[in-house]
C-alpha cells in the first residue's frame, strides 16, 4: 500500500511536471501595418465622424504603439516582429513630394523587420523606388514573385524571404506582391519586370524556407482580404469545385486555401481592416489585415509549442481586437519621429491649406453606380478640356470631401495619382463597345460625365448596357466624339484594354487630373451637386 502511494505520488509529480512544461509555450508578438500610403503625418479621422473627427497621430502615434508593444515584449521575455504588407509611400503630399524618402526614413527609425513591395511602390517608376526606398532602406524589402528580366538574365528583384531565430524558433517571413501590379502600373514604371503567379511562387518559397529549417512561416502578401469575405468565399468554393484553372490569386482567400503550408497570412492591398482575422475553414490559416493610411497597427500574440515548434494558438493583444487605432490622445506622438515628419510636411505642403472653394454638401465617393465625388471629378475633366464626354476608373478616386471649405490638400487626397488628362476622338459605336468590354469583367462600372448609362448585370457579357446616351441622345455610330480620360486608362489599365488600340491617336494635355479639379472648384464654388442618373445598375 505504501509502495502504491509512493508510485502514485511519483507518477503524479511527473504528470504535473509535463503539464507545467506544456503550459509554458514560447510567445511571439507580431505587429503589422499595411497600405500606409504616405499616411505618416497627423490628421483627422473624418471617416469616423465628419463633424467632430478625432485626432490621429500618424506615424508618430504608430511609433508610440510599437514602442509600447516592444517594451511589453521585452519585459515579458517574448519575441517581437514588425511587418508591413506594402504600398508604403504613395497617397499623401509628404509621401509623393519626397518621392517616398520621408516614409522610408520613418520605417528606418522605427526598425521594421520586413516590408513587402506593393503595386503603388512603382507609381513614380523603378528609379524612384530604387533610389528612395530600396537603396535607402535599412530594413529588408521582400517579394518572392517579382522577376527582373534585363539583359543580364532573369533574377529576383527583391529578397524573397528572411529567417529570424527567436527563442530557439526559426521564423521565416516570405514576401509576395500582387500580379495586378502588371496591369495597374504604367508600362514605363515597371519596365523589365515580370510579376509571376502568386500561388506557385508562394508555395515554392515556403518549401524553400522549410528546407532551410524554418519552423514557422508567415506569408506577408500585398494581396488583400476583400470587403465582402462571405461572397468572395462562395466564389472561391465555386472555382475549387470546378478545379483550379489559374495560378493567379483572386485575393488572399485563394492563397489561404491553396498554399496550405503557411502558418499565417499578413495581408494588404485592399483597404479594409478586420478586428478578427479570416480563418480558412479547411487549412485553418488565419489572415490578418488592417485599415489603410497609417490609421492603425495590428498586434497579435502567437503561442508556440517549444517541443514541436508549431503554433498552438493566437490571440489579439488588446481586448478590443487585433487593431489598435493611432488616436493621438491615446497614443501621444513620439517627438523624435514627429519632428522630421512635421518639418517635411511644412515644406511640401506650403499653401495647401488655403481655400479654393467650398461644398454645401458632403461628396462621397462610395456608392452603387454614380456618386457625387465621381461626378465632380469627371465634370471637372470634361469642363477643363471641353469634351463631349469624360470618364475615369472608380479606383482612381480615393477619398470623400466633407461639407465646407475645400483645400488643395483635400483635393490631393481625392486624386493622389500623377494621372494626366488626355484627349482622343472615338466613334459612338466604339465607345459603346469599350464600355461593354469593361463591364464584361464585372465590377462597379465607371465614373462618367456627359453620358447616361444603364446596366443590367444579369444580361450576358457584351450585352449589358440597356441605355447609352451622349449629351442626352443615342450616339451616332460613325460620328467622332471628343473623349477626355486619363493616360492611365489610355494604356489599357482597369479593364480598358480596347482603349489601348487607339493609344497613338490620343493628345496629351499636360494637365493633371487634380489640377483640373482645383480649377473647376474655383470656378463653380460653392458646389451643391445632386445625383442625376448618369450611371445606373438596374439589376
C-alpha positions as CSV (number, residue, x, y, z in Angstrom):
1,X,0.0,0.0,0.0
2,X,2.8,2.4,0.9
3,X,4.6,1.5,-2.3
4,X,1.5,2.1,-4.3
5,X,1.0,5.6,-2.7
6,X,4.7,6.4,-3.4
7,X,4.4,5.3,-7.0
8,X,1.2,7.2,-7.5
9,X,2.8,10.4,-6.0
10,X,5.9,9.9,-8.1
11,X,3.9,9.4,-11.3
12,X,1.7,12.3,-10.4
13,X,4.7,14.6,-10.0
14,X,5.9,13.6,-13.4
15,X,2.5,14.2,-14.9
16,X,2.3,17.6,-13.2
17,X,5.8,18.5,-14.5
18,X,4.7,17.6,-18.0
19,X,1.6,19.7,-17.7
20,X,3.7,22.6,-16.4
21,X,6.1,22.3,-19.3
22,X,3.2,22.2,-21.7
23,X,1.7,25.2,-20.1
24,X,4.7,27.4,-20.9
25,X,4.9,27.8,-24.6
26,X,7.1,30.3,-26.3
27,X,5.3,33.6,-27.1
28,X,5.7,35.8,-30.2
29,X,4.2,39.3,-30.6
30,X,3.7,40.2,-34.3
31,X,3.0,43.9,-35.1
32,X,1.6,44.5,-38.6
33,X,0.7,47.5,-40.8
34,X,-0.4,47.7,-44.4
35,X,-1.2,50.2,-47.1
36,X,0.3,53.2,-45.2
37,X,0.1,55.2,-48.5
38,X,2.2,58.0,-47.1
39,X,-0.1,58.4,-44.1
40,X,2.7,59.3,-41.7
41,X,1.5,62.8,-40.9
42,X,-1.0,63.7,-38.3
43,X,-4.6,64.2,-39.3
44,X,-8.3,63.9,-38.5
45,X,-10.4,60.8,-38.6
46,X,-13.2,62.3,-40.7
47,X,-14.2,58.8,-41.8
48,X,-15.2,58.1,-38.2
49,X,-17.0,61.4,-37.5
50,X,-17.1,64.1,-40.2
51,X,-18.5,66.7,-37.8
52,X,-16.1,66.1,-34.8
53,X,-13.3,63.9,-36.1
54,X,-10.9,62.6,-33.5
55,X,-7.2,63.3,-34.0
56,X,-4.9,60.7,-35.5
57,X,-1.2,61.0,-34.8
58,X,0.1,59.2,-37.9
59,X,3.5,57.5,-37.8
60,X,4.5,59.3,-34.5
61,X,1.5,57.7,-32.8
62,X,2.1,54.4,-34.5
63,X,5.7,54.6,-33.1
64,X,4.2,55.0,-29.6
65,X,2.2,51.8,-30.1
66,X,5.1,49.9,-31.5
67,X,7.5,51.0,-28.7
68,X,4.9,50.2,-26.0
69,X,4.5,46.7,-27.6
70,X,8.2,46.2,-27.8
71,X,8.7,47.3,-24.2
72,X,6.0,44.8,-23.1
73,X,7.6,42.0,-25.1
74,X,11.0,42.7,-23.5
75,X,9.6,42.8,-20.0
76,X,7.7,39.6,-20.6
77,X,10.6,37.9,-22.3
78,X,8.8,37.2,-25.6
79,X,9.8,37.7,-29.2
80,X,8.6,40.6,-31.4
81,X,8.4,41.2,-35.1
82,X,7.2,44.3,-37.1
83,X,6.0,43.7,-40.6
84,X,4.4,45.9,-43.3
85,X,2.5,44.4,-46.3
86,X,3.2,47.2,-48.9
87,X,2.1,50.4,-50.5
88,X,4.0,52.5,-48.1
89,X,4.5,56.0,-49.7
90,X,2.0,56.9,-52.4
91,X,-1.1,58.8,-51.4
92,X,-0.1,62.0,-49.5
93,X,1.8,65.1,-50.3
94,X,4.6,64.2,-47.9
95,X,4.9,60.7,-49.4
96,X,4.8,61.9,-53.1
97,X,6.7,65.1,-52.9
98,X,9.6,63.4,-51.0
99,X,9.5,60.5,-53.5
100,X,9.0,58.1,-50.6
101,X,12.0,59.3,-48.7
102,X,10.1,60.5,-45.7
103,X,8.3,57.2,-45.3
104,X,11.5,55.2,-45.7
105,X,13.2,57.3,-43.1
106,X,10.4,56.7,-40.6
107,X,10.5,53.0,-41.2
108,X,14.3,53.0,-40.7
109,X,13.9,54.9,-37.5
110,X,11.3,52.5,-36.0
111,X,13.2,49.5,-37.3
112,X,10.8,47.4,-39.3
113,X,11.8,43.7,-39.6
114,X,10.3,43.4,-43.1
115,X,8.4,45.4,-45.7
116,X,6.7,43.9,-48.8
117,X,6.7,45.6,-52.2
118,X,3.2,46.8,-53.1
119,X,1.9,47.8,-56.6
120,X,2.0,51.5,-55.7
121,X,5.7,51.4,-54.9
122,X,6.2,51.7,-58.7
123,X,3.9,54.8,-59.2
124,X,6.9,57.1,-59.9
125,X,8.9,54.5,-61.7
126,X,11.6,52.0,-60.9
127,X,14.4,54.6,-60.5
128,X,12.5,56.4,-57.8
129,X,11.8,53.2,-56.0
130,X,15.4,52.1,-56.2
131,X,16.8,55.5,-55.1
132,X,14.4,56.4,-52.4
133,X,13.4,53.0,-51.0
134,X,15.5,50.0,-52.0
135,X,18.9,51.7,-51.6
136,X,17.9,53.9,-48.6
137,X,16.1,51.3,-46.5
138,X,17.9,49.7,-43.6
139,X,15.2,47.1,-43.3
140,X,14.6,44.1,-45.6
141,X,12.3,44.7,-48.6
142,X,10.7,41.4,-49.7
143,X,8.9,39.9,-52.7
144,X,9.4,36.4,-54.0
145,X,7.5,36.8,-57.3
146,X,8.9,39.9,-58.9
147,X,11.5,39.0,-61.5
148,X,14.0,41.3,-63.2
149,X,14.2,40.3,-66.9
150,X,17.1,42.6,-68.0
151,X,19.8,41.6,-70.5
152,X,21.9,40.1,-67.7
153,X,19.3,37.4,-67.2
154,X,16.2,36.7,-65.1
155,X,16.7,37.3,-61.4
156,X,14.7,38.3,-58.4
157,X,14.1,42.0,-58.0
158,X,13.9,41.9,-54.2
159,X,14.9,39.4,-51.4
160,X,12.2,36.7,-51.4
161,X,12.3,36.0,-47.6
162,X,14.1,36.4,-44.3
163,X,14.6,33.9,-41.5
164,X,14.9,35.1,-37.9
165,X,15.7,32.9,-34.9
166,X,13.7,33.9,-31.8
167,X,13.9,31.9,-28.5
168,X,15.3,29.0,-30.5
169,X,12.4,29.1,-33.0
170,X,13.3,29.8,-36.6
171,X,10.7,32.1,-38.1
172,X,10.5,32.9,-41.8
173,X,8.8,35.8,-43.5
174,X,8.1,35.3,-47.2
175,X,7.0,38.3,-49.2
176,X,4.5,38.2,-52.1
177,X,3.3,41.0,-54.4
178,X,0.0,41.1,-56.3
179,X,0.3,40.4,-60.0
180,X,-2.2,43.1,-60.6
181,X,0.8,45.4,-60.5
182,X,1.4,44.5,-64.1
183,X,-1.9,46.0,-65.2
184,X,-2.3,48.7,-62.6
185,X,1.0,50.4,-63.5
186,X,2.3,52.4,-66.4
187,X,4.5,50.2,-68.6
188,X,7.5,52.5,-68.3
189,X,7.3,52.4,-64.5
190,X,7.8,48.6,-64.4
191,X,10.0,48.1,-67.4
192,X,11.9,44.8,-67.5
193,X,9.9,43.4,-64.6
194,X,7.7,40.3,-64.6
195,X,5.2,39.6,-61.8
196,X,5.0,35.9,-61.5
197,X,1.8,34.0,-60.4
198,X,1.2,34.2,-56.7
199,X,0.2,30.6,-55.9
200,X,3.2,28.6,-57.2
201,X,5.8,31.1,-56.2
202,X,4.4,31.4,-52.6
203,X,4.4,27.6,-52.3
204,X,7.9,27.3,-53.8
205,X,9.4,29.7,-51.4
206,X,7.6,28.3,-48.4
207,X,9.1,24.9,-49.4
208,X,12.5,26.7,-49.6
209,X,12.4,28.1,-46.1
210,X,11.1,24.9,-44.7
211,X,14.0,23.1,-46.2
212,X,16.3,25.7,-44.6
213,X,14.9,24.8,-41.2
214,X,12.2,27.3,-40.7
215,X,9.7,26.2,-38.0
216,X,7.1,28.9,-38.5
217,X,6.4,30.6,-41.9
218,X,4.5,33.8,-42.1
219,X,3.4,34.8,-45.6
220,X,3.3,38.6,-45.8
221,X,1.5,39.5,-49.0
222,X,0.3,42.5,-50.9
223,X,-2.8,40.6,-51.8
224,X,-5.9,41.6,-49.8
225,X,-8.9,40.3,-47.9
226,X,-12.0,41.5,-49.8
227,X,-14.7,43.8,-48.4
228,X,-17.3,41.0,-48.6
229,X,-15.4,37.9,-47.4
230,X,-18.5,35.7,-47.4
231,X,-19.4,36.4,-51.0
232,X,-15.7,36.1,-52.0
233,X,-15.5,32.7,-50.2
234,X,-18.6,31.4,-52.0
235,X,-16.9,32.3,-55.3
236,X,-13.7,30.6,-54.2
237,X,-15.7,27.4,-53.5
238,X,-17.2,27.6,-56.9
239,X,-13.7,27.8,-58.5
240,X,-12.4,25.0,-56.4
241,X,-15.4,22.8,-57.3
242,X,-14.7,23.3,-61.0
243,X,-11.0,22.6,-60.5
244,X,-8.4,25.4,-60.2
245,X,-7.7,26.8,-63.7
246,X,-5.3,29.5,-62.8
247,X,-2.1,30.0,-60.8
248,X,-3.1,33.6,-60.1
249,X,-4.8,34.6,-56.8
250,X,-8.1,36.5,-56.9
251,X,-7.5,37.6,-53.3
252,X,-5.9,36.5,-50.0
253,X,-8.7,33.9,-49.5
254,X,-7.3,32.0,-52.5
255,X,-3.8,32.0,-51.0
256,X,-5.0,30.8,-47.6
257,X,-6.8,27.8,-49.3
258,X,-4.3,26.9,-52.0
259,X,-1.0,27.5,-50.1
260,X,-1.7,25.3,-47.0
261,X,1.8,25.3,-45.6
262,X,1.8,28.9,-44.4
263,X,1.2,29.4,-40.7
264,X,-0.5,32.8,-41.1
265,X,-1.1,35.5,-43.7
266,X,-0.4,39.2,-43.2
267,X,-2.4,40.9,-46.0
268,X,-2.6,44.3,-47.7
269,X,-3.7,45.9,-51.0
270,X,-7.4,46.2,-50.0
271,X,-8.2,49.0,-47.6
272,X,-10.5,47.3,-45.2
273,X,-9.4,46.2,-41.7
274,X,-10.7,43.4,-39.5
275,X,-10.6,43.2,-35.8
276,X,-11.0,39.4,-36.2
277,X,-9.0,37.7,-38.9
278,X,-10.4,35.5,-41.6
279,X,-9.6,31.9,-40.8
280,X,-9.9,29.4,-43.7
281,X,-12.2,26.6,-42.6
282,X,-10.1,24.0,-44.4
283,X,-6.5,25.0,-43.8
284,X,-7.2,26.9,-40.6
285,X,-4.8,29.6,-41.7
286,X,-5.6,33.0,-40.0
287,X,-5.4,36.0,-42.3
288,X,-4.8,39.5,-40.7
289,X,-5.4,42.9,-42.4
290,X,-5.6,46.4,-41.0
291,X,-7.1,49.7,-42.3
292,X,-5.0,51.9,-44.6
293,X,-3.2,55.3,-44.4
294,X,-1.5,54.8,-41.1
295,X,-4.7,54.7,-39.1
296,X,-3.9,51.5,-37.1
297,X,-1.4,48.9,-36.0
298,X,-2.3,45.2,-35.7
299,X,-1.0,43.4,-32.6
300,X,-1.2,39.6,-32.4
301,X,0.4,37.3,-29.9
302,X,1.2,33.7,-31.0
303,X,1.9,30.8,-28.7
304,X,4.4,28.3,-30.0
305,X,5.0,24.8,-28.6
306,X,8.7,24.6,-27.7
307,X,8.9,20.8,-28.4
308,X,7.0,20.6,-31.8
309,X,7.9,24.2,-32.7
310,X,4.4,24.8,-34.1
311,X,1.8,27.4,-33.3
312,X,-0.6,26.3,-30.6
313,X,-2.9,29.3,-30.7
314,X,-3.0,33.1,-31.3
315,X,-4.9,35.9,-29.7
316,X,-5.3,39.7,-30.1
317,X,-3.1,41.7,-27.9
318,X,-5.9,44.1,-26.9
319,X,-9.4,43.3,-25.7
320,X,-11.0,45.3,-28.4
321,X,-9.5,43.0,-31.1
322,X,-6.4,42.9,-33.3
323,X,-6.3,46.5,-34.4
324,X,-5.1,49.5,-32.4
325,X,-6.1,52.9,-33.9
326,X,-3.5,55.6,-33.9
327,X,-5.5,58.0,-31.8
328,X,-3.2,60.9,-30.7
329,X,-5.0,61.2,-27.3
330,X,-4.5,57.5,-26.5
331,X,-1.0,57.2,-28.1
332,X,0.8,60.5,-27.9
333,X,3.1,61.3,-30.8
334,X,6.7,60.3,-30.2
335,X,8.7,63.5,-30.5
336,X,11.8,62.1,-32.3
337,X,9.5,60.6,-35.0
338,X,7.1,63.6,-35.2
339,X,9.7,66.4,-35.7
340,X,11.3,65.3,-39.0
341,X,7.8,64.3,-40.4
342,X,6.3,67.7,-39.4
343,X,9.3,69.5,-41.0
344,X,8.8,67.7,-44.3
345,X,5.0,68.3,-44.2
346,X,5.5,72.0,-43.6
347,X,7.9,72.2,-46.5
348,X,6.0,70.3,-49.1
349,X,2.5,71.4,-48.2
350,X,3.1,75.2,-48.1
351,X,-0.1,76.8,-49.3
352,X,-2.0,73.6,-49.3
353,X,-4.5,74.6,-46.6
354,X,-5.6,77.7,-48.5
355,X,-9.3,77.5,-49.6
356,X,-10.0,77.0,-53.3
357,X,-13.8,76.9,-52.7
358,X,-16.5,75.1,-50.7
359,X,-19.1,72.5,-51.0
360,X,-22.6,72.8,-49.4
361,X,-23.0,69.0,-49.2
362,X,-20.8,66.0,-48.4
363,X,-19.3,64.5,-51.5
364,X,-18.9,60.7,-51.0
365,X,-17.0,58.5,-53.5
366,X,-18.6,55.2,-52.5
367,X,-21.9,54.1,-53.8
368,X,-23.8,51.8,-56.3
369,X,-23.4,53.4,-59.7
370,X,-22.7,57.1,-59.8
371,X,-21.5,59.1,-56.7
372,X,-21.3,62.8,-56.1
373,X,-17.5,62.6,-55.8
374,X,-17.1,60.7,-59.0
375,X,-19.5,63.0,-60.9
376,X,-17.5,66.0,-59.7
377,X,-14.2,64.6,-60.9
378,X,-15.5,63.8,-64.4
379,X,-17.3,67.0,-64.7
380,X,-14.1,68.8,-64.0
381,X,-12.2,66.7,-66.6
382,X,-14.8,67.4,-69.3
383,X,-15.0,71.1,-68.4
384,X,-11.3,71.6,-68.5
385,X,-10.7,70.2,-71.9
386,X,-14.2,70.9,-73.4
387,X,-15.0,67.3,-74.1
388,X,-18.2,65.6,-75.2
389,X,-17.8,63.0,-72.5
390,X,-15.3,62.2,-69.8
391,X,-14.7,59.1,-67.8
392,X,-12.3,57.6,-65.3
393,X,-11.9,54.5,-63.2
394,X,-13.6,54.3,-59.8
395,X,-10.4,53.1,-58.1
396,X,-8.5,56.3,-59.0
397,X,-10.8,58.4,-56.8
398,X,-9.5,57.8,-53.3
399,X,-11.3,59.9,-50.8
400,X,-14.5,61.8,-49.9
401,X,-14.9,65.6,-49.4
402,X,-16.9,66.8,-46.5
403,X,-19.2,69.8,-46.4
404,X,-17.4,73.1,-46.1
405,X,-14.1,74.6,-47.2
406,X,-12.1,72.7,-49.9
407,X,-8.3,73.0,-49.9
408,X,-5.6,71.7,-52.3
409,X,-4.6,69.2,-49.6
410,X,-8.1,67.7,-49.7
411,X,-8.2,67.5,-53.5
412,X,-4.8,65.7,-53.3
413,X,-6.3,63.0,-51.0
414,X,-9.1,62.5,-53.6
415,X,-6.7,62.3,-56.6
416,X,-3.3,61.4,-55.3
417,X,-2.0,59.8,-58.5
418,X,0.0,61.7,-61.1
419,X,-2.6,61.0,-63.8
420,X,-2.6,63.3,-66.8
421,X,-5.7,64.2,-68.8
422,X,-5.7,63.1,-72.5
423,X,-8.0,63.9,-75.4
424,X,-9.0,61.3,-78.0
425,X,-11.7,61.1,-80.7
426,X,-13.6,57.9,-80.9
427,X,-16.8,56.8,-82.8
428,X,-20.1,56.3,-81.0
429,X,-20.0,52.6,-81.9
430,X,-16.5,52.1,-80.4
431,X,-17.3,53.9,-77.2
432,X,-20.3,51.6,-76.6
433,X,-18.1,48.6,-77.3
434,X,-15.4,49.9,-75.0
435,X,-17.9,50.2,-72.1
436,X,-19.4,46.8,-72.8
437,X,-15.9,45.3,-72.8
438,X,-15.2,47.0,-69.4
439,X,-18.5,45.6,-68.0
440,X,-17.7,42.1,-69.1
441,X,-15.2,42.0,-66.3
442,X,-17.8,42.8,-63.7
443,X,-17.1,45.3,-61.1
444,X,-18.9,48.6,-60.3
445,X,-18.6,50.4,-63.6
446,X,-17.0,53.8,-64.3
447,X,-17.4,57.4,-63.3
448,X,-18.6,59.4,-66.3
449,X,-19.7,62.9,-67.4
450,X,-21.8,63.9,-70.4
451,X,-23.3,60.4,-70.6
452,X,-26.2,58.3,-69.4
453,X,-25.6,54.6,-68.9
454,X,-27.9,52.0,-67.6
455,X,-26.6,48.5,-67.0
456,X,-28.3,45.2,-66.4
457,X,-25.7,42.9,-64.9
458,X,-28.0,39.8,-65.3
459,X,-27.5,40.0,-69.1
460,X,-24.7,38.2,-70.8
461,X,-21.3,39.9,-71.3
462,X,-21.3,42.2,-74.3
463,X,-25.0,43.0,-74.0
464,X,-25.4,44.5,-70.5
465,X,-26.0,48.2,-71.5
466,X,-29.7,48.9,-71.8
467,X,-29.4,52.7,-72.1
468,X,-26.5,54.5,-73.6
469,X,-26.6,58.2,-74.4
470,X,-24.1,61.0,-75.1
471,X,-25.4,64.5,-74.5
472,X,-28.9,63.2,-73.9
473,X,-29.1,61.4,-77.3
474,X,-28.3,58.0,-78.7
475,X,-24.8,58.2,-80.1
476,X,-24.3,58.2,-83.8
477,X,-22.3,55.0,-84.6
478,X,-19.9,56.7,-87.1
479,X,-19.7,60.1,-85.5
480,X,-16.4,61.0,-83.8
481,X,-16.8,62.2,-80.2
482,X,-14.3,64.2,-78.2
483,X,-13.3,62.0,-75.3
484,X,-11.5,63.2,-72.1
485,X,-9.9,60.5,-70.0
486,X,-6.5,59.7,-68.3
487,X,-3.2,58.5,-69.5
488,X,-3.6,55.6,-67.1
489,X,-6.7,54.3,-68.8
490,X,-5.3,55.1,-72.2
491,X,-2.7,52.4,-71.6
492,X,-5.4,49.8,-71.2
493,X,-5.5,49.6,-67.4
494,X,-8.5,48.9,-65.2
495,X,-10.3,46.7,-67.8
496,X,-9.9,49.3,-70.7
497,X,-7.7,47.1,-72.9
498,X,-9.7,48.2,-76.1
499,X,-8.8,51.8,-75.4
500,X,-5.1,51.0,-75.9
501,X,-5.9,50.2,-79.6
502,X,-6.1,54.0,-80.1
503,X,-3.1,54.9,-77.9
504,X,-1.2,56.7,-80.8
505,X,-4.3,58.8,-81.7
506,X,-4.5,60.5,-78.2
507,X,-3.3,64.0,-77.4
508,X,-1.7,64.6,-74.0
509,X,-2.9,67.8,-72.3
510,X,-0.1,68.3,-69.8
511,X,-2.9,68.8,-67.2
512,X,-3.0,66.7,-64.1
513,X,-6.5,65.5,-63.0
514,X,-6.3,67.1,-59.6
515,X,-5.2,70.5,-61.1
516,X,-8.3,70.4,-63.4
517,X,-10.4,69.7,-60.3
518,X,-8.9,72.6,-58.3
519,X,-9.7,75.0,-61.2
520,X,-13.2,73.6,-61.6
521,X,-13.9,74.1,-57.9
522,X,-12.6,77.7,-58.0
523,X,-14.9,78.5,-61.0
524,X,-18.0,76.7,-59.7
525,X,-17.9,77.2,-56.0
526,X,-20.0,76.9,-53.9
527,X,-20.7,73.3,-55.0
528,X,-24.2,71.9,-54.5
529,X,-24.4,68.9,-56.8
530,X,-27.2,66.3,-57.0
531,X,-27.2,62.8,-58.4
532,X,-28.6,63.0,-61.9
533,X,-28.9,59.3,-63.0
534,X,-25.9,59.3,-65.3
535,X,-24.9,55.7,-64.3
536,X,-27.4,53.2,-63.0
537,X,-27.5,49.4,-62.4
538,X,-31.0,48.1,-62.9
539,X,-30.1,44.6,-61.7
